[in-house]
Amino acid sequence: MKTHHIIYSLLALSLTLSSCKKFLDIKRGDDKAYVTTVDDCQKLLDNYEKMNTGYPYDGEISADNYFILDATFNATGTRILPVEKNFYYWVPTAQRLTGEQNWLNTYQTVYTANLVLENLEKIRKEGGNESAVNPVKGAALFYRAFAFWQIAQLYTKPYSAATAGQDPGIPLRLSPDMNDKSSRGTVQETYDRIVQDLSDAINLLPNTSSISSRPNKVAAYAMLARVYLTMQDYPNALINSNSALLLKNTLLDYNNLSKTSSTPFTRFNNAEVIFHAVCARSNILEPGIIASLSIAKIDRTLAASYVANDLRSKIFLKANSGPLHIGTFRFTGNYEPTTSSTFFVGLAVDELYLIQAECYARAGNTEAAMKSLNDLLVKRWSTGTYTSMSATTPEGALSKILEERRKELLMRGLRWSDLRRLNTADIVRRVDGNGAIAATLPANSLLYVLLIPADVINVGHIPQNAR
């Protein structure tokens, strides 16, 4: 096996498309797929299974939104993998042997995006129609940036302007040539590339898409706002969240959603969703549909923080039952309509309101910060019961906003990134969620950077993260 197999996976796997038939009509011959037209490039990007699913979940495993009952954790024959147990308890040596789920799948997205970009450049030089090329190019740049950001949240240090120029980054594969050598570069180079790709995409993408699995200009603005928030560049995060909200600001009224369904949200018909993407499935994060299948229980303190008239307390949470499970809750607020752990990790309008609110608070604009927060929350409360939140200082506003951010974006693949960014206090795991402390993740710990999978290190010969 060669290095490029670890970085990109198998070329045949990347080009063997297995999703909806209308996305498969690419000319074939001699067991190869020939990409010769803009339409061929669009079909590669429209492969939902390869481009919109399978994103990393080890950050969610490592975050503090949930707990595992001790009896479940230690049960003989449990479905929880040993490596997942290690990530859950922040074991310093926690490391996947293979990068299939949290590395290869995501770099396969990068590979496809690069393949499209290379062929679009050939088409352009051969006199291709710029108006047809540009939106597809913009989508490919968006996918590459989206994938790079996902990997960076696991395997690089949190962004710090003071050290980003020295901290190891991720391999920035910018070509589909699988013989190109991979190197880590720096965190600064990683984020510079992500920002550049998204900035370029904004100028190429249309304002809207026919389906939320396709990127558009709103998605590029929204992702850029998320990236700048991750970098703690709050002025630019505000600029881009504002730009996105000017184009799309629809919020769901949770009064119109089922309070009893375990799958209250629809796919591709959710007015809040800007870009639809989901993570791969993980046993330890399984919320289940009934108590006996529920492995991940929502953190007890977090569950108790939802007040009665907050409809998220009914839509996002369902009470478990039975001797082992009574008093615990499972998550049912997935924007992907499933009871499994394939959680929505895409972009939605509610996240933009929270980014906007946080950035206003950090800029000292308490009134604007609270308006953004209240505009969101009034859509989450039972009709006629919401009383607008207020704050007298930016610090007070920020505290409320961060609390609501955690409650609103529950199990959306963002908590680990937030913990890395905020990183002000030790995090603990307690036995059964409320017992003795079983593990502690200290603030600013090196454990906020996961170990790169063993096969990537062994075959790719790139430096491992420090311990």
N, C-alpha and C positions, 0 to 999 in steps of 0.2 A: 504494500500500500504506500502511496506517495503522499507527500505533505498536502498537496492540493485536495486530496480526498477528505482530509480532516477539516480544512477551511471551507470548502464548498460542497462537500459530499460528492456523490457520483454524478457525472455529467448526464448519464442516462436517466438517473432519478429526476434530475432537474427538468429534463425534456420529455419525460413520459407523463403526459398529462392525463389525469383520471377524473376530472370533475365534469360539470355539465356539458353535454354534447355540443352545444352551440359555441363553446370556447375551444373546441378540439380540432377545428377544421384547418389544420396546418399541413402543408404538403409534405409527404414523407417519401423516403426512398433509401434503400440500403440501410434500414434501421436508424436513420438519422432524421432529425427535424430541420428543415431548411427555412430560415426566417428571411424573407425577401421583400415583404411589403409592410407598410404601416399597420395594416389590418392584422398581419401575423404577429406583430409586436403587441398590439392591443390584446390579442387572444392570450398571449403568454401572461400578461398582467391580469387578465380576467380569470385566471385559474385560481378560484377562491380558496381551494384546499391548500395550495402552495403559498399564496401571497397574503392571505388574511387569517390563517389559522396556525396553530402550533408555536405561538410565541412563548418565551421563557416564563417559568413559574417559580423558580427557586427563590426569588425575592419575596414572593407572597408566602412561601413556606417559612422563610426566615423572619417575617414580620409578626406583629403582635395583635392582629385583628381577631385571633382565634386561640383556642386551646384544645388539647386532647385529654380525655379522661385517662387517668393512670391505668385503669383496668383495660381500656382499649389499647393503649400504647404498649402494654406489656403482655397482651394476650398471645397465647400460642397460636400460630397460624394467622396472625393479623395481616391484613393486606398492605400495611404500611411498610415501605421498603426501608432497609437499614440506613441507606444514605439520606432518606427523608427524615428519619429520626435524628440523624446527626445535624442536619440543617436546622431542625426544629429546636434543638438544644444548643445551637451555636458551638458545636464541637470544633475546636481549632483545625483538626485534620479533615473536616467534612469535605469530601470531594467526589464528584461523579467519575466513574471509570471511563465512561464514554460521554461524548457531548451531543448525543443524538437529539435530545429534546431541547436543551437550553443553549446549544451552540450551533450544531449543524443545520437544524431546521431554519434558524434565523439567517445564517449565512447563505443558505439556499435561496432565500428571498433576495439577498444581496446579489447573488450570482445571476438570477433571472433579470433583476433590474439592470445589471451591467451588460448582460447579453442584449437586452432591448436597446440600451443607450448606444452600444457599439453599432448595432445594425441600423438604428435611426440615423446615425452620423453618415453611414455609407449611403443610405437612401437620400439624405439631404444633399450630399456631394454629387449624387447622380441626378439631381434636379427634382427631387421629391418636393411635394407641396408643403411649404412651411406651416400653413394653417392646419394641415392634418398631422404633421410631425410634432408640433409644439405641445399639444395637450398630452400626448402619449409620453413624450420626453419628460414633461413635468410630473406625470404620475410615477415614472420610473425613479426619478430623483426623490420623490416623496417616499416611496417604498424603501429606498436605500437608507435614507435618513432615519425613518421610523425603525428599521431593523438595527442600525448602528446604535441608536439611543437605547433600545432594549438591552443589547449586549453590554453597553457601557454602565448601566445601572447595577449590573452584577459583578463585573470583572475589572473595573477601574475604581480608583479612589473617588469620593465625591469631589465635584469640581471646586477648586479653590484658586482664585486668580493668582495668589501668591506662589503656588507650587505646581500649577497645571502644566507649566512648561517643562517640568522635570518628571512628574509622575507618569508611570507607564500607561499608555492608552490601549486601544484595541487594534487589531489588524484592520487597516482601511483598504479593503479590496475594491479597487476602482476599475477593474478590467475583468472580463470573463476568461482571460487567459489563465488556465489553472496551473501553468508552469511558473507564473510570477511568484517570487519569494514573498512570504508573509513576514512582517515585522510589527512590533507593537506601537512604535511611535510614542507620542505623548498624549496626555489627557487634553491639552490645549489643541493639538492637531485633530483629535477626535471630535471635539465640540466645534471647532472651526469648520470641519467638513460637514457636520450635520447642519449647522447654521447656513452654510453656503448652499448646500443642496436644497434646503427648504426655501431659502430666499430666491434661488433660481426658479424653483417650482412655482412660487407665487406668480411670477411673471409669465408663466406658460399655461397654467391650468385654467379651466373655465370656472365661473362662479359656482355652478351647481353640477351635480352628477345625476344620471338616471337612476342610480342605485347607490346605497351608502357604502358598498364594498369598493367603489371606485373613488380615488382621491379627487378633491377639487380645491379651489382656491381657499375656501373656508378651512378645510382640513390642514392645508399648509400653514395658514396663519395660526390655527389652533395648536398645531404641533410645535410651531416656533415659540408660541407663548409658553407651552409646557417645558420646552428645552431651556428657555431663558430663566424660567422659574427654578429649574434644576440647577442652573448656574448661579442662582441668586442675583441675577441681573434683572432686578424688579422693574426698572423703567422700561426696558425693552419687552419684558413680559407683558406689561400693561399696554404698551403700544399695539402689540400683536393680538392680545385678547380683545382689545377695543375694535381692531380691524375685523376680526372674525365675527364679533357680535353685531357689527354694522351689517354684515351679510346674512347672518343667521342667528336669531336670538329666541327661537321658540322653546318654551318650557312645557313639559307635560303637566297637566293638572292631575295630581295623584288621587283626587276625588273620583276620577273616572276609571280608575284601575281596580282590579279585583283585590280584595283584602284577604281572600282565602286561598287563591291559587298559588301553587309552588312555582309557577312560571308566568308571572303577571305581565311580562314584556314580550313584544314581538320582534322578530328579526326583519330588517329591511323595511319596517313600517313603524318605526319609532321616531317620532318627529324631533326628538332631541339629539339623536345620533348623527354625528357629522361624518365619521369614518368608522366602519365596523371591522373589528378584529378581535380574535379570541386567543387565549393561551392554550397550550397543550394540557392534557388531563393529568392530574396527580392524585394518587390514592389518599395521601394524608390530608388533602384539602377537600375531600368529598363531603358536600353538605348533606347529601341523601334526600330522599323524599319522605321517609319516615324515620323515627328515632333509631330504629335498629340499624339503619344504613348510614346514619349520620356520624361521621368521624370527627370533622372539624366543628367545634362549638364556638359560637361567637363569644368573644371576651366578655366576661360577666359585667365588668364595670361599664364597658361600652354599651352593651345591651340595655343596661339600666338607665343610661343617659338619655334615651329616647322617651319623651313625655307622651302622655296618652293621646293628645290631639295631633301629634306628629304622625302622619300616616305611614311614614317609613317604619315605625315600630310594628306595623302590621304587614306591610308589603315586603320589607327587607328581612323581617324576622318571623319565624314560626316556632312556637313552643314545642319542645320534644316531650315525650312521655315515657313512662316505664321506670322501674326501680333505679336503673343506672343513669337515666337521662333527665329525670324530672328536674325542673329548674334551669334547664339549659335551652339554648336556641340555635336553630340552624339558619343558614343564609338562603333567602329566596328572592333576592333583589337583583339577580343577574340580568343584564341587558341582553344576554343571549338566552333564548327560551329553553333552558335545559336545567335539570336538577343535578347534573354532574358538575365537576370542577373545571370545565372548560369556560372560564370566566371571560367576560367582556373586558378587553384591555384597549379598546379603541378610544375615539375622541367624541365627546358629547358637549352639549351647550351648558349643562350644569357645571362642568369643570371650568368652563370659561368664566362664568359668573364668580366662581370662587377664586380663580386667579386674579380677576379684576379687583375683587374686594380686598384680597390680601395685598395686592400692589398699591392700592389706594391707601390702605392703612399704613404700609411701610413708608409711603410718601408723606404721611402726616395728614391726609385728607380723611378725617374720621367720618364726616357726613356722607361723602361719596362711597366710602367703604361699606357703611351700614346700609346704604340704599341698595347697593349691589347684592348684599347678603339677604336683605328683606325681600327683594324682588324674586329671589330664588325660593326662599322658605315659605312665602305665602302660597306657593303652588304645592307645597308638601303638607300643609296643615288641613284639617277638616274645615270645610267651608264655614266662614264666619267666626272661626275660633282663634285666628292668628293675631297676636299682638306684636307689633313691630319691635324688634330688638333695638336697643340703643347703647351708646357708649359715650363717655365723656372725654376719653383720650385715645390716641392712636393705638397705644399699647392695649387698652381695654378692648378696642375693636378687633385687633389682631388675635387676641386670645379667643374671642368668640368665633372668629372666622376659621381659625385652625381647628377648633373643636367641631364646627359644623362640616368642615372639609373632610375630616375623618369619618363622620357619620354619613355624609352624602356619598362619598367615593369608596364605600366599603367593598372590599374584595374586587377592586378594579385594577389591581396590579400597580398601584401608585404608592401604597403605604411604605414600602421599603425605600423607595426613592425619597419620600418625605422624611423618614427617619434619618437617612443619610444626610439630607440637606439641613435639617433642624438640629439633630444630634446634640441635644443639651442635657440629657439625663440618662442614667442607666435604665435599661429595659430588663424586666425579669419574667421568667416563666415560673408559674406556681403549680404545684401538684393539684390536679383537678380544677385549675383556674382560680382557686381561692385558698389553697393550703400553703404549705411551706415552700419557700423559694427553692426551686430545683436547678435553675441556671440563671446567670446574669450576663447581659451584653453591655459592657461598659460604654459610656459615651466616648466617641472618637476612637473606638477600638479598630484594630486592623481587620477584625472579623466582619466589618461592614463591606469588605471586599472579598468576594468568594474566591475559592481556589479554582483556577481554570481546569476543566476536565483532563484527566490523566492522558487520554489518547491524543489530545490536542498538543499537550506539552511534549510527550514522548516522540510523536511523529513530526509535529510541526517545528520542534526545536525553538520555541519561543519562551521567554523568561516567565517563570511562575510568580504569582503574587507573594508578597512577604508575609511571614507569620512570626 
